[in-house]
Amino acid sequence: MHRTGLFIDRAGFLQRRNPLTKGTGVVLLVGATFLLPAPLTGIALLVGALLPLAFASAVGWRFLEILLKTLLPVLISLVLVQGLFFPSPDPTTVAVGPLLFRRAGLEFALNTGSRLLIVAGAPLLLFQTTHPGMLVQALTQSGMPRSVGYILLVALQLLPAISERAVGVAEAQRARGLETEGSVLQRIRGVVPLVSPLIVGALIEAEERAMAIESRAFNAPGPKTWIRDIPDPPVERIARMVLLGMLAALVVWRVVAAIG
Amino acid sequence: MAPSTTSQRGGLSSTALALIPIAIAINVALGQLVQSILKLPIYLDSIGTVLVGVLLGPLAGAITGLLANIIWGLTLAPSALPFAAVAAVIGLIAGYAGQYGATQTWWKMALFGVLTGIVAAAISAPIATYVFGGVTGAGTDVLVAMFQNLGASVLGASFAQGAVSDPLDKTITYLVVWAIISALPRRLLARFGNIQQR
């Protein structure tokens, strides 16, 4: 199998769940962070839901590692930019060393940062515990166009090969004297020689692929069969209903609270 | 969508199905390459999207942008997911640029680049504000801080930052696509229905 992105091949609780159930869970968690007003909702959901699920699925440490790696620069930037420059009529400041943080800005940063943990963390956990092929198959079986699934899977498989080709092109052009240093304008001029071999190659390859797609009757109408079965027992379907019910309840509660 | 050389039963043609995944991979690969080798302060992560839009039309362009961000989210950074709508609009506009015949002259492409940049900035600003609190963790955050210090709201500063960086990035993207397309043999271009031929 090709390298498949974030997916980690382990056995655990989430790996045994139906991809659709996990997807519904992601929607509920992300929805909850926007619907519940408390600033610590995100942190509470991370500690109370995502982390236990991640550790029950044997991906706990990898989950934390990737989550922090992607979010740390954003969180630091959030505290610095909004803590120091948040536009607010409230003049209260908090001194941390030589820096004067604005209280309202720090609150905003805490709110947003806590929500980001879930907005990035919930899809991350889904992708770490679901093979992309299974995810696409489950979505296709429940109505997503087959072409969308095809594009996603082929793009995932091509990525390592195209990245390699891109590096190869860059090396070849440098050997021919391409300027990769110097002024910004000089470097911008370097973009075309880097990009065009890749694109011309892609257009030629696309024709071959199109013929392969044609000859295998990909666009033929009628139902298709699947080589693998994704188990979807009644308990999973009930779980999805419950998750969706919780989301609906949150929305109703929020609307009522806003009116009342 | 304009007729293509391969069969099509509603939705995407075989040519589109074949080209879009390659374009997505090129988006991601180039986005990284430009940063690491040329070290330019621009993203250039939508060359594949603009190329597909121009060659195959608004629908194919929008799908390329949307799915490219989902692939980013699946492989590298889940935080790319909220911006999928922006990428879809970039592909959509590129499709209209192709239909309009913008690929004939470089300055029309540059105009579409500026337009795309402004629209992209306008759509990303609310997403950046309400999901990410106005920052992305990249160097452009300095601009956000500067605009807020000048008295802008978080939303206003996000838009101002995008309005500075995005048109430049998208103009270069369009010009690169123009340079490549003009150099292509017409036989190759004829396979893609969207472009207005001279």
Contacts between the chains, C-beta under 8 A, distances in Angstrom:
chain1	res1	chain2	res2	distance
A	5	B	74	4.9
A	5	B	75	3.6
A	5	B	76	7.7
A	6	B	74	6.4
A	6	B	75	6.5
A	6	B	78	7.9
A	70	B	77	5.1
A	70	B	78	6.6
A	70	B	79	5.7
A	71	B	79	7.2
A	71	B	137	7.9
A	72	B	137	7.8
A	73	B	137	3.2
A	73	B	138	7.5
A	74	B	79	7.0
A	74	B	132	6.3
A	74	B	135	6.1
A	74	B	136	6.5
A	74	B	137	3.8
A	75	B	137	7.9
A	76	B	137	7.3
A	77	B	135	4.1
A	77	B	136	7.3
A	77	B	137	4.9
A	77	B	141	4.6
A	78	B	132	7.6
A	78	B	133	5.1
A	78	B	135	5.2
A	80	B	145	7.5
A	81	B	134	6.8
A	81	B	135	5.1
A	81	B	141	5.5
A	81	B	144	5.7
A	81	B	145	4.6
A	81	B	148	7.2
A	82	B	133	5.8
A	82	B	134	6.8
A	82	B	135	7.3
A	82	B	154	7.4
A	84	B	145	7.0
A	85	B	145	4.8
A	85	B	148	4.0
A	85	B	149	5.0
A	86	B	148	7.0
A	86	B	154	7.4
A	87	B	148	5.6
A	87	B	151	6.8
A	87	B	152	6.9
A	87	B	153	5.5
A	87	B	154	6.9
A	108	B	133	6.4
A	108	B	154	7.8
A	109	B	133	6.4
A	111	B	133	7.8
A	112	B	131	8.0
A	112	B	132	6.9
A	112	B	133	3.3
A	113	B	133	7.3
A	115	B	131	7.7
A	116	B	79	7.5
A	116	B	131	7.3
A	116	B	132	6.7
A	116	B	133	7.8
A	119	B	79	7.5
A	119	B	82	6.9
A	119	B	131	6.0
A	120	B	77	7.9
A	120	B	78	4.6
A	120	B	79	4.8
A	121	B	78	7.6
A	123	B	73	6.3
A	123	B	78	4.4
A	123	B	81	5.9
A	124	B	78	4.5
A	127	B	73	7.5
A	127	B	74	5.4
A	127	B	78	6.9
A	132	B	74	6.4
A	145	B	11	6.3
A	147	B	11	5.7
A	147	B	12	5.0
A	147	B	17	5.7
A	148	B	63	7.4
A	148	B	67	6.9
A	150	B	17	6.2
A	150	B	21	7.8
A	151	B	17	6.8
A	151	B	20	5.1
A	151	B	21	5.1
A	151	B	24	7.2
A	151	B	63	7.2
A	151	B	67	5.5
A	152	B	21	8.0
A	152	B	67	5.9
A	152	B	70	6.7
A	152	B	71	6.8
A	152	B	74	7.8
A	154	B	21	3.7
A	155	B	20	7.7
A	155	B	21	4.0
A	155	B	22	7.9
A	155	B	24	4.1
A	155	B	25	5.5
A	155	B	67	6.8
A	155	B	68	7.7
A	155	B	71	5.2
A	156	B	71	6.5
A	156	B	74	6.9
A	156	B	75	7.0
A	158	B	21	5.8
A	158	B	22	6.2
A	158	B	24	8.0
A	158	B	25	4.2
A	159	B	25	4.9
A	159	B	28	6.1
A	159	B	29	7.1
A	159	B	71	7.3
A	159	B	75	6.6
A	161	B	25	7.7
A	162	B	22	7.1
A	162	B	25	3.9
A	162	B	26	6.0
A	162	B	28	7.9
A	162	B	29	4.7
A	163	B	25	7.6
A	163	B	28	7.6
A	163	B	29	4.4
A	163	B	32	7.1
A	163	B	33	7.9
A	165	B	29	7.6
A	166	B	26	7.8
A	166	B	29	4.3
A	166	B	30	6.4
A	166	B	33	4.9
A	167	B	33	7.1
A	170	B	33	6.2
A	170	B	37	5.2
A	180	B	37	5.5
A	180	B	38	5.9
A	184	B	40	6.7
A	184	B	41	7.6
A	187	B	38	4.6
A	187	B	39	7.1
A	187	B	40	5.6
A	188	B	38	7.8
A	188	B	40	6.5
A	188	B	172	6.4
A	190	B	38	5.5
A	191	B	34	6.8
A	191	B	38	6.7
A	191	B	40	7.7
A	191	B	44	6.8
A	191	B	172	7.0
A	191	B	176	5.4
A	192	B	176	5.8
A	192	B	179	5.0
A	192	B	180	7.0
A	194	B	30	7.6
A	194	B	33	6.7
A	194	B	34	7.6
A	194	B	37	7.4
A	194	B	38	7.4
A	195	B	30	6.3
A	195	B	47	6.1
A	195	B	176	5.7
A	195	B	180	6.6
A	196	B	179	7.3
A	196	B	180	4.7
A	196	B	183	6.8
A	198	B	26	5.7
A	198	B	29	7.5
A	198	B	30	7.2
A	199	B	26	6.9
A	199	B	47	7.7
A	199	B	51	6.3
A	199	B	180	5.2
A	200	B	180	7.4
A	200	B	184	6.9
A	200	B	188	7.9
A	202	B	19	7.0
A	202	B	22	4.3
A	202	B	23	6.8
A	202	B	26	6.1
A	203	B	19	7.2
A	203	B	184	7.3
A	203	B	188	5.7
A	204	B	188	7.4
A	205	B	18	7.8
A	205	B	22	6.2
A	206	B	15	6.5
A	206	B	18	4.3
A	206	B	19	4.0
A	206	B	22	6.0
A	207	B	15	7.6
A	207	B	18	7.3
A	207	B	191	6.6
A	208	B	18	7.8
A	209	B	17	7.8
A	209	B	18	3.5
A	209	B	19	7.9
A	209	B	22	7.8
A	210	B	6	5.3
A	210	B	13	7.9
A	210	B	14	4.3
A	210	B	15	4.7
A	210	B	17	7.2
A	210	B	18	4.1
A	210	B	19	7.8
A	211	B	14	7.9
A	212	B	18	7.8
A	213	B	6	7.9
A	213	B	14	4.4
A	213	B	17	5.6
A	213	B	18	6.0
A	214	B	6	5.9
A	214	B	7	6.6
A	214	B	14	5.2
A	218	B	14	6.9
A	218	B	17	7.0
A	219	B	7	6.0
A	219	B	8	6.9
A	219	B	9	5.3
A	219	B	14	6.4
A	221	B	9	6.3
